[in-house]
Amino acid sequence: MYSEILNYLPEDRLLFNEEMKNHTTFKIGGPVDLMVLPQNEEEIHSIISFCRQRDIPLFIFGAGSNLLVRDRGIRGIAMKLGENLDEVEVNGEEIQAQAGVKLSTLAQIAAFYSLSGLEFAEGIPGSLGGALVMNAGAFDGEMKEIVTQARAISPDGSFKTFQNEEIQFGYRQSIFQNNGYIIISAGLKLVTGNREEIEKRMLEYARRRGEKQPLDKPSAGSTFKRPPGFYVGPMLEELGLKGYQIGGAQVSSKHAGFIVNNGNATARDVLELIASIQQKAKERFGVDLQPEIRIVGEE
Ligand SMILES: Cc1cc2nc3c(=O)[nH]c(=O)nc-3n(C[C@H](O)[C@H](O)[C@H](O)COP(=O)(O)OP(=O)(O)OC[C@H]3O[C@@H](n4cnc5c(N)ncnc54)[C@H](O)[C@@H]3O)c2cc1C
C-alpha cells in the first residue's frame, strides 16, 4: 500500500515501523506504520492527498515534546515536521518561519537581531508548529502575543492563512487542536530591544528552568494544565505524590508538575500514574486535572 509513496518522497525520508520513542522527548511510544519526513510544502500536500485517496490515517507532529504515544504505536502515517522545514526569514521586526524550526532556535535568532518578545521560548523544546497548536508559553509570555498569522493546509488539501484572532488562542489552547489543519509556517511580530538585555533575560530563564525542572530526565514538560486557583506542583506535593512511581513513570521529585521516565517507562505506566493522580486530586481538592500533554496512538 505504501510503496507508491516513493513517487513523492525519497526512500531515506521514509521510516517503516519506526519506534515513536525515538522521536518523543518522553522516550516513550510504540511503532508507527510509516513515518515520513517532508522537506517542503509540496511534499506535505502530496502526502495529504495520498492519505486522503487511500483512507490512511495521518498524524502530524513537530518535535514530539508534548506527546505521550501509546505502547501499540500509531496506525497509518505519522508526518514529522520538526526535523526539516526550518527556514527563517527576518524582516525588520517581523519573522517568517517554517513550522519545523525549533522554538529555542527562533528565540536565539530573534536575540541576534535585537528583537524582543520571544525570550520566554528559550528552553521550550518544541517546534514553531507545535507551539502554535499548544499556545506554548512561559514566564508571562505566550505565542498568542507574538503570532500575526499562520499558513496551514486543511485535511482536504486547501491552503488557508489564519490571522491571530482566527487562531482562537487560549490557555494552552488553539483552534488547531480541533480543526485538523497542518501548520506550515507562521509570522511573528517582535519589538526592537537591546541585545544584551534580551540575552540576559534568556540566560535568567534558562537558569530558572535548570533550577526547578527535571531536565536530566525524559519528560513531556508539565503533565497537567493549571486548574483555576491552584498550582499543580504544590497540589501534588500536598497529596504526598512527589516521587510517587508506577513502573518506570514517576512524579518528578524535583518538580511534581512533571512526570518523568526513569528509563524503562511504558505509556501504560504513565497513563496509570495520570489516572491515579487525577483520582487523588479529585477526592481531596474536588479538582478535575486535565492533561496538558497530548495522548495519541492505538489503545
Ligand atoms: C523539558 C520540557 C519543558 C517544557 N516547557 C514548556 C513550557 O515552558 N511551556 C510550554 O507551553 N510547553 C512546554 N513544554 C511542552 C512542549 O515543548 C510545548 O507544548 C511545545 O510547544 C510542543 O511543540 P512540539 O513541536 O514538540 O509539538 P508535538 O509534541 O510534536 O505536538 C503537539 C501537538 O501539536 C500537533 N502539531 C505539532 N506540529 C503541528 C503542525 N505543524 N501542524 C498541526 N499540528 C501540529 C501534534 O499533532 C500534537 O497534537 C515543555 C516540554 C518539555 C519536554
The ligand as a Gaussian input file, in Angstrom:
#p B3LYP/6-31G(d) Opt

LIG

0 1
 C       11.517000      19.874000      29.386000
 C       10.279000      20.467000      28.776000
 C        9.906000      21.772000      29.087000
 C        8.751000      22.324000      28.535000
 N        8.424000      23.607000      28.867000
 C        7.299000      24.150000      28.335000
 C        6.926000      25.487000      28.670000
 O        7.609000      26.184000      29.417000
 N        5.788000      25.984000      28.130000
 C        5.005000      25.249000      27.273000
 O        3.983000      25.769000      26.807000
 N        5.332000      23.985000      26.943000
 C        6.457000      23.423000      27.443000
 N        6.795000      22.133000      27.103000
 C        5.905000      21.355000      26.219000
 C        6.221000      21.446000      24.711000
 O        7.588000      21.734000      24.484000
 C        5.339000      22.505000      24.024000
 O        3.971000      22.209000      24.135000
 C        5.697000      22.632000      22.531000
 O        5.059000      23.759000      22.004000
 C        5.261000      21.423000      21.704000
 O        5.829000      21.524000      20.405000
 P        6.219000      20.212000      19.574000
 O        6.701000      20.627000      18.251000
 O        7.111000      19.344000      20.374000
 O        4.774000      19.557000      19.447000
 P        4.453000      17.991000      19.409000
 O        4.632000      17.425000      20.776000
 O        5.168000      17.357000      18.297000
 O        2.891000      18.058000      19.088000
 C        1.987000      18.669000      19.998000
 C        0.612000      18.746000      19.327000
 O        0.664000      19.624000      18.211000
 C        0.318000      18.960000      16.984000
 N        1.210000      19.520000      15.958000
 C        2.559000      19.670000      16.031000
 N        3.024000      20.327000      14.957000
 C        1.962000      20.601000      14.180000
 C        1.782000      21.279000      12.921000
 N        2.807000      21.803000      12.247000
 N        0.518000      21.387000      12.420000
 C       -0.536000      20.876000      13.081000
 N       -0.434000      20.222000      14.269000
 C        0.798000      20.087000      14.800000
 C        0.501000      17.468000      17.282000
 O       -0.379000      16.683000      16.499000
 C        0.129000      17.403000      18.765000
 O       -1.260000      17.357000      18.943000
 C        7.949000      21.551000      27.648000
 C        8.328000      20.244000      27.315000
 C        9.483000      19.700000      27.871000
 C        9.879000      18.296000      27.491000

